[in-house]
Amino acid sequence: MKKETHRLAVIHRLRLQGRALSTVWHESFSLSARLSNGLLAVFTLMVIAGCGNHDKSGSQPGHGQLPTVKIAQPLSQQVTEWDEYTGRIEAVNSVDVRARVSGYLEKVNFKAGDKVHKGDLLFQIDPKPFAAQLNYAEAELERAKSRHELAKNDLSRAERLFRAKAISEEEHDSRSKGLREAVAAVQSAQANVNTARLNLEYTQIRSPIDGRIGRELITAGNVVNGGGGDATLLTFIVSTDPVYIYVDADERSVLKYRRQAQKDGRGSLGDEQTPVELAVADEVSFPHQGHLDYISPREDAATGTLTLRGVFANPDELLSPGFFARMRVRGSAPYPAILIPDRAIGTDQAQRFVWVVNQENQVEYRKVELGAHIGQSRVITQGLKPEDWIVIEGIQKLRPGIKVSPERSTVANGRDGKI
């Protein structure tokens, strides 16, 4: 009985201790929850305060520092479109000087690179063998002439005798044909004289054109071959003023030039009224003025192009045949346009855009339509007004809506709208 009472007392004490522990744990959990809620509220207030301060600064990165950019207004001016092509300069006249008779080269009568004129003596081949041939041909001519006189007298006597019936008809015909043979012999001898005289003249090789001569390819003392495909090449001469440049233009461009020429009343492209300009390798601008004088009458089916030829004066001989050159053809009449530097234009996938700064110094994204290249600038056909201020330097660090610190500048007004 006592053991049972003791057991019940122990169970009762254990129940009381469990209730006390449960109460303590519950109170501890409630305190922890209250502390966590308080900390969360304080963190939320700090975040809200931070966001409020960020909005007040205009959403600027870098702790409130405004990006510095250069801005300028577009350039408004009259422009003319030009289409640029590449080609090589060629001489109007170019001659390979070759020997026309074979013989010993006796003399070279020029210095390499000289300016020569038509008719100037360049080379001398030994003339003595050809002078002897001429003397022989002239002697043969005199012999043929003597025989011709004799045949003529014989025929005259034969005609008198034939009328008197003193000779036969056969004899008369024989003397008549003898005269004709003598005439042919004279003509043959005269031709030999002419040939010998020409060969003697060919021993003096003269310049066929005005121009600049190259170096001598054969020096004096050598034997040269003349005539035919094996004729010895002695030197070359090229004319220097004016010069040609040939370029290949596509079909659409040629049609555009022709329509523009008809609209301007200039007739056809090759009538020396279509202006062109030229620049060589060390020139940025196009300082040389010329005109088109030829357009191929047939298109090359393999390339879809037609050959155009420009003519340019070259009094100072700056342009040499063989030089690489750029030629541009006027592709439009002058028209008013808005120009901006190429560096101010951004690319967004397939479209082009610029950054425009408004009155609040905020950046706006503006889509634009591009026209022709004019120098280092670009014509803007849509999207800009002359009074807009566009960013021309510092576009890499911009995004829509941010504020900037603008530095105003101007776009230079140069030839061809160069910036």
Wavefront OBJ file of the C-alpha trace (Angstrom):
o trace
v 0.000 0.000 0.000
v 2.812 2.364 0.843
v 4.600 1.498 -2.393
v 1.523 2.335 -4.458
v 1.082 5.699 -2.715
v 4.764 6.558 -3.355
v 4.466 5.672 -7.032
v 1.455 7.973 -7.507
v 3.268 10.819 -5.766
v 6.218 10.492 -8.133
v 3.960 10.546 -11.203
v 2.233 13.689 -9.935
v 5.544 15.504 -9.427
v 6.676 14.595 -12.935
v 3.482 15.996 -14.443
v 3.970 19.279 -12.601
v 7.584 19.562 -13.853
v 6.502 18.911 -17.477
v 3.901 21.661 -17.326
v 6.506 24.101 -16.033
v 8.958 23.255 -18.819
v 6.231 23.647 -21.469
v 5.370 27.071 -20.087
v 9.005 28.176 -20.153
v 9.529 26.946 -23.797
v 6.351 28.677 -24.966
v 7.391 31.952 -23.408
v 10.887 31.658 -24.978
v 9.458 30.955 -28.482
v 7.110 33.966 -28.247
v 10.027 36.216 -27.292
v 12.146 34.974 -30.231
v 9.293 35.529 -32.680
v 8.793 39.063 -31.405
v 12.501 39.826 -31.797
v 12.587 38.425 -35.394
v 9.555 40.452 -36.413
v 11.164 43.586 -35.040
v 14.417 43.034 -36.914
v 12.526 42.365 -40.175
v 10.586 45.588 -39.790
v 13.769 47.596 -39.202
v 15.449 46.030 -42.336
v 12.374 46.791 -44.447
v 12.404 50.439 -43.363
v 16.099 50.716 -44.243
v 15.516 49.264 -47.750
v 12.596 51.633 -48.353
v 14.691 54.574 -47.202
v 17.530 53.533 -49.536
v 15.186 53.223 -52.511
v 13.754 56.617 -51.758
v 17.186 58.201 -51.733
v 18.074 56.431 -55.077
v 14.971 57.768 -56.781
v 15.715 61.270 -55.596
v 19.135 61.146 -57.282
v 17.602 60.394 -60.760
v 18.560 56.706 -60.999
v 22.241 57.629 -61.513
v 25.097 55.165 -61.088
v 28.376 56.098 -59.500
v 27.003 57.695 -56.321
v 25.211 60.583 -58.101
v 27.938 61.589 -60.634
v 26.435 62.538 -64.041
v 28.133 61.167 -67.197
v 29.813 63.901 -69.255
v 29.042 63.813 -72.989
v 29.583 66.068 -75.989
v 26.455 67.147 -77.832
v 25.889 69.051 -81.069
v 23.065 69.948 -83.403
v 22.879 68.310 -86.857
v 24.406 70.180 -89.767
v 21.936 71.474 -92.349
v 23.424 72.159 -95.782
v 23.179 71.496 -99.508
v 24.785 68.195 -100.405
v 25.499 66.244 -103.566
v 25.688 62.474 -103.577
v 28.736 60.829 -105.129
v 29.268 57.140 -105.874
v 32.827 55.911 -105.378
v 34.625 53.283 -107.464
v 38.152 51.917 -107.595
v 40.309 51.451 -110.647
v 43.737 52.141 -112.124
v 45.067 55.058 -114.098
v 45.957 54.364 -117.720
v 47.696 56.407 -120.377
v 45.669 57.839 -123.218
v 48.447 56.696 -125.604
v 50.892 53.906 -124.879
v 53.451 52.552 -127.366
v 55.914 49.661 -127.263
v 58.854 50.777 -129.407
v 60.203 47.882 -131.514
v 62.764 47.538 -134.270
v 61.322 47.394 -137.799
v 64.505 46.215 -139.490
v 67.245 43.883 -138.321
v 70.716 45.176 -137.769
v 73.448 46.389 -135.467
v 72.205 48.916 -132.845
v 74.581 51.798 -133.244
v 73.272 54.482 -130.868
v 70.721 55.195 -128.083
v 69.740 58.836 -128.289
v 67.808 59.465 -125.043
v 68.039 59.155 -121.267
v 65.722 56.872 -119.364
v 62.622 58.715 -118.201
v 63.000 61.656 -120.580
v 60.060 63.627 -121.877
v 60.020 63.065 -125.632
v 58.068 64.542 -128.508
v 56.700 62.995 -131.646
v 59.480 62.611 -134.233
v 62.406 62.692 -131.791
v 65.250 60.288 -132.720
v 65.479 57.497 -130.123
v 67.671 54.725 -131.626
v 70.021 54.471 -134.588
v 70.603 51.148 -136.364
v 73.670 50.920 -138.602
v 72.368 52.347 -141.945
v 75.249 51.317 -144.267
v 73.820 47.937 -145.427
v 70.462 49.556 -146.122
v 72.048 52.481 -148.000
v 73.809 49.959 -150.232
v 70.534 48.148 -150.906
v 68.960 51.449 -151.849
v 71.765 52.258 -154.287
v 71.403 48.858 -155.904
v 67.607 49.246 -156.201
v 67.982 52.684 -157.762
v 70.461 51.291 -160.322
v 68.049 48.513 -161.231
v 65.372 51.131 -161.672
v 67.515 53.068 -164.147
v 68.167 49.860 -166.116
v 64.439 49.108 -166.232
v 63.725 52.625 -167.434
v 66.278 52.265 -170.257
v 64.693 49.027 -171.403
v 61.333 50.705 -171.251
v 62.524 53.499 -173.569
v 63.947 50.954 -175.982
v 60.755 48.907 -176.006
v 58.740 52.055 -176.578
v 60.853 53.042 -179.617
v 60.667 49.500 -181.018
v 56.897 49.550 -180.814
v 56.737 52.962 -182.512
v 58.793 51.702 -185.491
v 56.776 48.471 -185.615
v 53.527 50.407 -185.907
v 54.839 52.378 -188.922
v 56.089 49.201 -190.587
v 52.872 47.366 -189.831
v 50.817 50.119 -191.495
v 53.112 49.819 -194.503
v 52.668 46.078 -194.364
v 56.398 45.655 -194.032
v 56.164 43.377 -190.960
v 53.757 40.698 -189.895
v 51.052 41.077 -187.313
v 52.894 38.584 -185.104
v 55.982 40.812 -185.043
v 53.838 43.821 -184.158
v 52.213 41.952 -181.222
v 55.607 40.812 -179.960
v 56.935 44.374 -179.782
v 53.700 45.609 -178.165
v 53.984 43.005 -175.425
v 57.680 43.835 -175.024
v 56.715 47.403 -174.133
v 54.196 46.225 -171.551
v 56.859 43.981 -170.011
v 59.264 46.916 -169.832
v 56.613 49.042 -168.080
v 56.075 46.307 -165.481
v 59.825 46.019 -164.944
v 60.053 49.748 -164.251
v 57.211 49.515 -161.725
v 58.883 46.556 -160.004
v 62.199 48.353 -159.811
v 60.480 51.440 -158.420
v 58.859 49.308 -155.702
v 62.247 47.876 -154.772
v 63.617 51.394 -154.487
v 60.721 52.393 -152.234
v 61.266 49.351 -150.032
v 64.990 50.007 -149.748
v 64.354 53.649 -148.923
v 61.853 52.668 -146.193
v 64.287 50.184 -144.680
v 66.939 52.893 -144.616
v 64.500 55.241 -142.874
v 63.608 52.507 -140.353
v 67.213 52.481 -139.172
v 66.315 55.732 -137.428
v 63.732 54.835 -134.762
v 61.746 57.934 -133.830
v 59.095 58.620 -131.193
v 55.583 58.093 -132.575
v 53.876 60.150 -129.788
v 54.498 62.828 -127.173
v 55.058 61.361 -123.728
v 57.436 60.007 -121.134
v 59.879 57.331 -122.272
v 61.002 54.337 -120.247
v 64.497 52.918 -119.958
v 66.357 51.363 -122.896
v 65.807 47.604 -122.887
v 68.627 47.018 -125.424
v 71.911 48.856 -125.234
v 74.075 50.002 -128.132
v 76.261 47.277 -129.633
v 73.580 44.579 -129.752
v 71.981 43.135 -132.863
v 68.234 43.624 -133.021
v 65.583 41.774 -134.988
v 63.011 43.677 -136.950
v 59.541 42.987 -138.264
v 57.017 40.299 -137.389
v 56.281 38.795 -133.990
v 59.993 38.416 -133.148
v 60.729 42.124 -133.416
v 62.972 43.289 -130.578
v 61.291 45.458 -127.907
v 63.535 48.481 -127.377
v 61.574 50.639 -124.893
v 58.095 52.037 -124.247
v 56.473 55.484 -124.227
v 53.329 56.605 -122.401
v 51.475 59.864 -122.734
v 51.034 61.767 -119.467
v 48.493 64.519 -120.035
v 45.597 63.816 -119.927
v 45.127 60.374 -118.339
v 42.282 57.859 -118.224
v 40.812 55.859 -115.370
v 38.544 52.906 -116.052
v 36.020 51.668 -113.467
v 33.180 49.134 -113.493
v 29.741 50.390 -112.401
v 26.745 48.216 -111.647
v 23.590 48.309 -113.728
v 21.464 50.261 -111.209
v 24.074 52.972 -110.838
v 24.422 53.433 -114.603
v 20.652 53.724 -114.944
v 20.650 56.328 -112.163
v 23.342 58.368 -113.914
v 21.525 58.214 -117.233
v 18.223 59.328 -115.716
v 19.972 62.157 -113.877
v 21.686 63.249 -117.105
v 18.339 63.279 -118.930
v 16.739 65.220 -116.077
v 19.533 67.811 -116.136
v 19.404 68.081 -119.930
v 23.001 66.888 -120.277
v 22.330 64.256 -122.931
v 24.225 60.977 -122.622
v 26.824 60.052 -120.020
v 29.751 60.106 -122.445
v 29.206 63.607 -123.815
v 31.904 65.204 -121.607
v 29.329 66.877 -119.332
v 29.071 64.331 -116.538
v 31.541 65.467 -113.809
v 33.788 63.003 -111.982
v 36.466 63.395 -109.296
v 39.648 61.458 -108.592
v 41.850 60.674 -105.578
v 45.081 58.663 -105.467
v 46.392 56.511 -102.618
v 47.683 59.306 -100.336
v 44.683 61.623 -100.759
v 41.596 61.670 -98.536
v 39.603 64.221 -100.514
v 39.055 64.181 -104.284
v 41.078 67.140 -105.624
v 41.271 66.133 -109.300
v 38.374 67.203 -111.496
v 37.421 65.495 -114.750
v 34.539 64.181 -116.814
v 33.219 60.953 -118.284
v 33.953 60.541 -121.987
v 33.075 56.883 -122.552
v 30.630 54.258 -121.342
v 30.705 50.719 -122.628
v 27.831 50.079 -125.071
v 27.436 46.550 -123.708
v 27.120 45.121 -120.216
v 29.424 42.349 -119.083
v 27.000 39.477 -118.468
v 29.465 37.691 -116.167
v 29.778 40.609 -113.706
v 26.645 42.668 -114.386
v 28.728 45.828 -114.818
v 29.522 48.409 -117.486
v 32.886 50.105 -117.935
v 33.050 53.861 -117.410
v 36.049 55.976 -118.397
v 37.002 59.278 -116.810
v 39.417 61.801 -118.324
v 41.610 63.958 -116.068
v 44.110 66.694 -116.842
v 47.618 65.923 -115.570
v 49.854 68.931 -116.327
v 52.133 68.315 -113.320
v 52.358 64.563 -114.064
v 51.303 63.659 -110.524
v 49.158 60.850 -111.924
v 51.110 57.987 -113.444
v 49.674 55.146 -115.525
v 49.264 52.084 -113.338
v 48.502 53.997 -110.110
v 45.632 52.730 -107.973
v 42.959 55.426 -107.745
v 39.438 56.106 -106.543
v 36.988 57.808 -108.860
v 33.573 59.065 -107.872
v 30.683 59.947 -110.123
v 28.035 62.501 -109.235
v 24.925 60.549 -108.364
v 22.402 63.329 -107.638
v 21.642 66.996 -108.020
v 22.341 69.211 -104.964
v 19.600 68.993 -102.285
v 19.136 70.193 -98.655
v 19.998 67.550 -96.066
v 20.624 66.948 -92.357
v 24.101 65.577 -91.623
v 25.581 64.049 -88.476
v 28.970 62.419 -87.812
v 29.171 58.683 -88.395
v 30.497 58.196 -84.860
v 27.201 59.495 -83.369
v 25.176 56.644 -84.899
v 24.573 53.485 -82.893
v 23.468 50.065 -84.075
v 20.659 48.095 -82.455
v 20.394 44.822 -84.390
v 18.969 45.831 -87.790
v 18.141 49.457 -86.966
v 20.191 52.609 -86.419
v 19.690 55.111 -83.606
v 21.122 58.223 -81.974
v 20.975 59.590 -78.442
v 19.063 62.887 -78.142
v 19.419 65.093 -75.034
v 16.215 66.925 -74.031
v 15.793 70.163 -72.073
v 16.047 68.328 -68.728
v 19.412 66.856 -69.844
v 17.896 63.405 -70.058
v 18.909 61.003 -72.791
v 16.315 59.781 -75.299
v 16.671 56.843 -77.683
v 15.820 58.013 -81.221
v 15.532 55.668 -84.219
v 16.779 57.217 -87.489
v 16.773 56.394 -91.201
v 20.123 56.765 -92.953
v 20.845 58.248 -96.359
v 24.052 58.608 -98.343
v 27.588 58.970 -97.012
v 28.898 62.501 -97.521
v 32.573 62.520 -96.629
v 32.791 61.273 -93.020
v 29.171 62.154 -92.281
v 25.854 60.541 -92.939
v 22.629 62.015 -94.297
v 19.651 61.444 -91.968
v 16.433 61.136 -93.952
v 14.052 60.531 -90.994
v 14.122 60.776 -87.226
v 15.939 64.076 -86.550
v 15.239 67.787 -86.686
v 17.837 70.546 -87.104
v 17.132 71.830 -83.571
v 17.766 68.472 -81.845
v 20.863 68.045 -79.687
v 22.535 64.695 -80.276
v 25.363 62.989 -78.394
v 28.471 62.833 -80.601
v 30.964 61.594 -77.976
v 30.430 59.271 -75.010
v 27.559 57.203 -76.429
v 28.923 53.927 -74.995
v 27.910 54.733 -71.386
v 24.341 55.849 -72.093
v 20.938 54.256 -71.550
v 17.431 55.677 -71.987
v 16.217 58.079 -69.303
v 19.445 58.850 -67.466
v 20.622 62.380 -66.901
v 23.912 63.615 -68.314
v 26.226 66.567 -68.022
v 26.283 67.863 -71.625
v 29.130 69.816 -73.185
v 27.888 71.667 -76.256
v 29.945 71.778 -79.432
v 29.383 72.317 -83.154
v 29.727 70.190 -86.260
v 32.325 71.579 -88.655
v 30.979 72.772 -91.984
v 33.575 71.536 -94.464
v 33.697 70.475 -98.083
v 31.531 67.428 -98.748
v 30.020 67.749 -95.262
v 33.143 66.383 -93.576
v 32.972 66.287 -89.802
l 1 2 3 4 5 6 7 8 9 10 11 12 13 14 15 16 17 18 19 20 21 22 23 24 25 26 27 28 29 30 31 32 33 34 35 36 37 38 39 40 41 42 43 44 45 46 47 48 49 50 51 52 53 54 55 56 57 58 59 60 61 62 63 64 65 66 67 68 69 70 71 72 73 74 75 76 77 78 79 80 81 82 83 84 85 86 87 88 89 90 91 92 93 94 95 96 97 98 99 100 101 102 103 104 105 106 107 108 109 110 111 112 113 114 115 116 117 118 119 120 121 122 123 124 125 126 127 128 129 130 131 132 133 134 135 136 137 138 139 140 141 142 143 144 145 146 147 148 149 150 151 152 153 154 155 156 157 158 159 160 161 162 163 164 165 166 167 168 169 170 171 172 173 174 175 176 177 178 179 180 181 182 183 184 185 186 187 188 189 190 191 192 193 194 195 196 197 198 199 200 201 202 203 204 205 206 207 208 209 210 211 212 213 214 215 216 217 218 219 220 221 222 223 224 225 226 227 228 229 230 231 232 233 234 235 236 237 238 239 240 241 242 243 244 245 246 247 248 249 250 251 252 253 254 255 256 257 258 259 260 261 262 263 264 265 266 267 268 269 270 271 272 273 274 275 276 277 278 279 280 281 282 283 284 285 286 287 288 289 290 291 292 293 294 295 296 297 298 299 300 301 302 303 304 305 306 307 308 309 310 311 312 313 314 315 316 317 318 319 320 321 322 323 324 325 326 327 328 329 330 331 332 333 334 335 336 337 338 339 340 341 342 343 344 345 346 347 348 349 350 351 352 353 354 355 356 357 358 359 360 361 362 363 364 365 366 367 368 369 370 371 372 373 374 375 376 377 378 379 380 381 382 383 384 385 386 387 388 389 390 391 392 393 394 395 396 397 398 399 400 401 402 403 404 405 406 407 408 409 410 411 412 413 414 415 416 417 418 419
